[in-house]
Amino acid sequence: MKHIKAGGIENLHLSFYRDENLGDDEVWDVWQLEGPSMVSYFRGLPHVHAWLHIREPS
């Protein structure tokens, strides 16, 4: 958390991808939270893929 806070919580951006709406159910199946010192990726279908990368701010 110290690295994420150092990059600035206000600098985090959430993206979701409508063209990746798997199953046509309007549930966010693919999204990404990104900031200066972190990236978090999630895909929920057909099974969960998730990764998180946090680094010390430069």
N, C-alpha and C positions, 0 to 999 in steps of 0.2 A: 504494500500500500504506500510505503514512503516514496517509491519511484513514481507511482501513478500520481500521487499528490504533488510531487515535485514538478511533474509535467503540467499540472493544472487540471483539476476536475472539470473546470469550465471549458477546457479544450477537447473534451471527449465528444465524439460524434457517433451516432447510431445510424446504421444503414440497413435497410432490408430490401429484398429483391423480389418484386412482384412477378417477374417472369420466371422465377423459381418457385411459384406457388404449386407445390406438388400435391396432387390429389384434388385440385380445384376447390379447396375448402376454405380459402381466405385466411388460413393460419400462416403466420410467418414461419416458413420452413427454413429459410436461409437468412441470417443476419450477421452483422459485424459491428463491433464496438471498437473504435480506433481513436488513439490520441498520440501525443508526441512520444510517449515512452511505452505504449502498449498497443496490442492488437488482440482482440478476442473474436473468434469465428465460430459459428454454430450452424450446422445443417441437421434438420430433424428427420428427414425421410430419405430413403427407405429405412435407414437406421441412423443413429446419432453419430455425427462426426463433429468434434469440437477441438479447438486448440487455443492456447493462450500464450502470448509472447510478451514478456515484460523485460525492459532493460533499464539500466541507469541512464537518466537524461544526460545528454552531452552538453 
